Amino acid sequence: MDYAHVQTVFEIVSYLLSYPDRQWRKQLDDCATFSKEIPHRPIVQNIQKFIDYVKQTDEMTWIETYVYTFDFGKKTNLYITYMSTGEQRERGIELLQLKQLYKSAGFDVTEQELPDYLPLMLEFASQAERTYVQPLMQKYFNHISHIREQLIAAESYYAILFDVLLMALEEIGVRKLAEGSVS
Protein backbone atom coordinates (compact mmCIF):
# COMPACT_ATOMS: atom_id res chain seq x y z
CA MET A 1 0.00 0.00 0.00
CA ASP A 2 1.51 3.35 -0.96
CA TYR A 3 1.70 6.35 1.35
CA ALA A 4 -1.20 8.16 -0.34
CA HIS A 5 -3.48 5.23 0.54
CA VAL A 6 -2.22 5.27 4.13
CA GLN A 7 -3.06 8.98 4.25
CA THR A 8 -6.59 8.16 3.08
CA VAL A 9 -6.88 5.70 5.97
CA PHE A 10 -5.69 8.39 8.39
CA GLU A 11 -8.29 10.80 7.01
CA ILE A 12 -11.14 8.29 7.29
CA VAL A 13 -10.20 7.16 10.82
CA SER A 14 -9.78 10.80 11.88
CA TYR A 15 -13.31 11.51 10.69
CA LEU A 16 -14.83 8.38 12.21
CA LEU A 17 -13.20 9.15 15.60
CA SER A 18 -14.62 12.66 15.68
CA TYR A 19 -17.82 13.59 17.52
CA PRO A 20 -20.75 11.83 15.81
CA ASP A 21 -23.20 14.67 15.27
CA ARG A 22 -25.93 14.64 12.61
CA GLN A 23 -23.56 15.95 9.90
CA TRP A 24 -21.03 13.24 10.81
CA ARG A 25 -23.65 10.57 10.21
CA LYS A 26 -24.46 11.99 6.77
CA GLN A 27 -20.82 11.53 5.69
CA LEU A 28 -20.58 7.82 6.53
CA ASP A 29 -21.35 6.74 2.96
CA ASP A 30 -18.55 9.01 1.68
CA CYS A 31 -16.13 7.35 4.11
CA ALA A 32 -17.19 3.93 2.83
CA THR A 33 -16.75 5.05 -0.79
CA PHE A 34 -13.27 6.50 -0.17
CA SER A 35 -12.23 3.37 1.71
CA LYS A 36 -12.96 1.20 -1.33
CA GLU A 37 -10.00 2.83 -3.12
CA ILE A 38 -7.61 1.41 -0.50
CA PRO A 39 -5.86 -1.77 -1.74
CA HIS A 40 -5.76 -3.38 1.71
CA ARG A 41 -8.78 -5.66 2.07
CA PRO A 42 -8.74 -6.06 5.89
CA ILE A 43 -8.67 -2.27 6.31
CA VAL A 44 -11.56 -1.77 3.88
CA GLN A 45 -13.57 -4.59 5.48
CA ASN A 46 -13.08 -3.21 8.99
CA ILE A 47 -14.05 0.32 7.97
CA GLN A 48 -17.19 -1.02 6.31
CA LYS A 49 -17.98 -3.20 9.33
CA PHE A 50 -17.72 -0.17 11.62
CA ILE A 51 -19.88 2.00 9.34
CA ASP A 52 -22.53 -0.73 8.99
CA TYR A 53 -22.69 -1.09 12.76
CA VAL A 54 -23.06 2.66 13.29
CA LYS A 55 -25.83 2.87 10.70
CA GLN A 56 -27.75 0.15 12.56
CA THR A 57 -27.44 2.05 15.84
CA ASP A 58 -29.80 4.80 16.88
CA GLU A 59 -28.23 8.27 16.53
CA MET A 60 -28.63 9.27 20.20
CA THR A 61 -27.38 5.90 21.39
CA TRP A 62 -24.26 6.30 19.26
CA ILE A 63 -23.62 9.82 20.58
CA GLU A 64 -23.97 8.51 24.15
CA THR A 65 -21.57 5.68 23.31
CA TYR A 66 -19.02 8.17 22.00
CA VAL A 67 -19.31 10.44 25.04
CA TYR A 68 -19.13 7.54 27.47
CA THR A 69 -16.19 5.96 25.65
CA PHE A 70 -14.00 8.95 24.93
CA ASP A 71 -15.15 11.89 27.05
CA PHE A 72 -15.68 9.98 30.30
CA GLY A 73 -13.27 7.12 29.66
CA LYS A 74 -10.08 8.04 31.49
CA LYS A 75 -8.17 5.19 29.85
CA THR A 76 -9.78 5.68 26.45
CA ASN A 77 -9.74 9.43 26.01
CA LEU A 78 -8.38 10.62 22.68
CA TYR A 79 -5.80 13.03 24.10
CA ILE A 80 -2.68 10.98 23.45
CA THR A 81 -0.22 12.76 25.77
CA TYR A 82 -2.65 12.52 28.67
CA MET A 83 -1.77 8.83 28.94
CA SER A 84 1.78 9.50 30.05
CA THR A 85 1.64 12.94 31.63
CA GLY A 86 -1.92 13.59 32.76
CA GLU A 87 -2.25 17.26 33.61
CA GLN A 88 1.41 17.68 34.55
CA ARG A 89 3.70 20.44 33.30
CA GLU A 90 5.43 17.99 30.95
CA ARG A 91 2.21 17.67 28.98
CA GLY A 92 2.25 21.39 28.23
CA ILE A 93 5.73 21.04 26.83
CA GLU A 94 4.69 18.08 24.70
CA LEU A 95 1.64 19.97 23.41
CA LEU A 96 3.85 22.90 22.44
CA GLN A 97 6.25 20.55 20.62
CA LEU A 98 3.34 19.05 18.71
CA LYS A 99 2.13 22.51 17.66
CA GLN A 100 5.63 23.37 16.48
CA LEU A 101 5.86 20.11 14.51
CA TYR A 102 2.52 20.79 12.82
CA LYS A 103 3.58 24.33 11.97
CA SER A 104 6.96 23.21 10.56
CA ALA A 105 5.09 20.78 8.29
CA GLY A 106 2.81 23.58 7.05
CA PHE A 107 -0.28 22.37 8.92
CA ASP A 108 -2.50 25.06 10.42
CA VAL A 109 -3.78 24.21 13.88
CA THR A 110 -6.77 26.07 15.26
CA GLU A 111 -7.26 26.65 18.95
CA GLN A 112 -10.43 24.54 18.92
CA GLU A 113 -8.64 21.34 19.87
CA LEU A 114 -5.44 20.43 21.67
CA PRO A 115 -2.72 19.19 19.30
CA ASP A 116 -2.60 15.74 20.96
CA TYR A 117 -6.26 15.01 20.11
CA LEU A 118 -5.98 11.82 18.04
CA PRO A 119 -8.46 12.86 15.30
CA LEU A 120 -6.42 16.07 14.85
CA MET A 121 -3.14 14.12 14.79
CA LEU A 122 -4.62 11.84 12.13
CA GLU A 123 -5.88 14.82 10.13
CA PHE A 124 -2.31 16.13 10.23
CA ALA A 125 -0.99 12.70 9.20
CA SER A 126 -3.42 12.62 6.28
CA GLN A 127 -1.85 15.79 4.87
CA ALA A 128 1.79 15.79 5.99
CA GLU A 129 4.79 14.16 4.42
CA ARG A 130 5.83 10.76 5.70
CA THR A 131 9.05 12.23 7.18
CA TYR A 132 6.91 14.11 9.72
CA VAL A 133 4.28 11.44 10.28
CA GLN A 134 6.32 8.28 10.78
CA PRO A 135 8.39 9.51 13.78
CA LEU A 136 5.33 11.18 15.34
CA MET A 137 3.25 8.02 15.15
CA GLN A 138 6.16 5.89 16.33
CA LYS A 139 6.49 8.11 19.40
CA TYR A 140 2.81 7.62 20.30
CA PHE A 141 2.37 4.06 19.06
CA ASN A 142 2.22 2.60 22.58
CA HIS A 143 -0.40 5.15 23.62
CA ILE A 144 -2.55 4.28 20.61
CA SER A 145 -2.12 0.55 21.31
CA HIS A 146 -3.08 1.09 24.94
CA ILE A 147 -6.33 2.81 23.94
CA ARG A 148 -7.07 -0.09 21.58
CA GLU A 149 -6.51 -2.62 24.37
CA GLN A 150 -8.84 -0.69 26.67
CA LEU A 151 -11.50 -0.53 23.97
CA ILE A 152 -11.22 -4.27 23.38
CA ALA A 153 -11.53 -4.90 27.13
CA ALA A 154 -14.66 -2.71 27.18
CA GLU A 155 -16.01 -4.54 24.12
CA SER A 156 -16.32 -1.22 22.29
CA TYR A 157 -16.95 -1.21 18.58
CA TYR A 158 -14.46 1.64 18.33
CA ALA A 159 -11.68 -0.94 18.74
CA ILE A 160 -12.19 -1.75 15.04
CA LEU A 161 -10.99 1.72 14.08
CA PHE A 162 -7.87 1.25 16.18
CA ASP A 163 -7.27 -2.07 14.41
CA VAL A 164 -7.49 -0.18 11.11
CA LEU A 165 -5.15 2.51 12.38
CA LEU A 166 -2.55 -0.01 13.56
CA MET A 167 -2.68 -1.81 10.19
CA ALA A 168 -2.09 1.50 8.40
CA LEU A 169 0.76 2.40 10.75
CA GLU A 170 2.39 -0.94 10.08
CA GLU A 171 2.30 -0.11 6.37
CA ILE A 172 4.63 2.87 7.03
CA GLY A 173 6.91 0.95 9.36
CA VAL A 174 5.40 2.04 12.67
CA ARG A 175 5.14 -0.84 15.11
CA LYS A 176 5.85 -1.81 18.66
CA LEU A 177 9.56 -1.70 19.33
CA ALA A 178 11.38 -4.22 21.44
CA GLU A 179 12.03 -3.18 25.04
CA GLY A 180 14.97 -0.81 25.24
CA SER A 181 14.86 0.02 21.51
CA VAL A 182 15.09 3.60 20.38
CA SER A 183 12.78 4.75 17.57
HUKA-V180988 format. One line per field, one symbol per residue. phi: phi as a letter, one per 40 degrees, with the letter a starting at -180 (. if undefined). Layout:
phi = ???
This chain:
phi = .ccccccccdcccdccccdccccdcccccccccccccccbddcccccccccdccccbddccccccccccbcbcccbcccdccdcbfccddcdccccccdccdcccgbcbcccbccccddcdccdccbccdcccdccccdbdccccccddcccccfcccddcccdcccccccbgcacccdgcbc
